[in-house]
Amino acid sequence: MELTKAEEQIMHILWKLENAFVKDIIDKLPSPKPAYNTVSTIVRILEKKGFVDYKAFGKAHQYHPIVTKKEYTGKFMRGFIMSYFENSYRQMVSFFAKEENLSVKEMEEIIALLSDKLDKKKKDGNSEHI
């Protein structure tokens, strides 16, 4: 499930803080600050979507993420690659190599990462999905 920009912005704050009350989230948002009720509503939507949970302290709720940033990033990227690159990682890498003017250093780092992953897959005997 994808997040809206506002939901994603709040999740980034929660991932960083790990536990936060609505006022803590507002403190980390850029100016102009949204209204308390706006942030509270977004956090409750994130709770309904299964991204956050809370501990109650009287009437106040302290929120914490239950979906990690890594989990969300993986799902988001798989959806992104499927939607924009016909589910082809090769097409995605090719796009960024051509369109984004990657530096030689960045390309070398990508090649090194892929080479390491390839070596591990070959050692494990799993060459189908690299």
CORNOR-V448258 format. One line per field, one symbol per residue. phi: phi as a letter, one per 40 degrees, with the letter a starting at -180 (. if undefined). psi: psi as a letter, one per 30 degrees, with the letter a starting at -180 (. if undefined). burial: I if it has 9 or more other ideal C-beta (glycine too) atoms within 8 Angstrom, else O. Layout:
BEGIN
phi = ???
psi = ???
burial = ???
END
This chain:
BEGIN
phi = .cbcdccccccdcccccgaacdcccddccccccccdcccdcccccccccgcbbabcbgccbbcacbbccccccccccccccccbbfgbcdccccdccccbfccdccccccccccccccccccccgbccbb
psi = kllleeeeeeeeeeeefekkleeeeeefklkkklleeeeeeeeeeeeefgflllkkibfkkjlkkfkleeeeeeeeeeeeeeefghgjeeeeeeeeeefghkleeeeeeeeeeeeeeeeeeeefgigej.
burial = OOIOOOIIIIIIIIIOIOOIIIOIIIOIIOOOOOOOOOIIOIIOIIIOIOIIOIOOOOOOIIIIIOOOIOOIOOIIOOIIIIOOIOOOOOIIIOIIIOOOOOOOOOIOOIOOOIOOIIOOIOOOOOOOOO
END
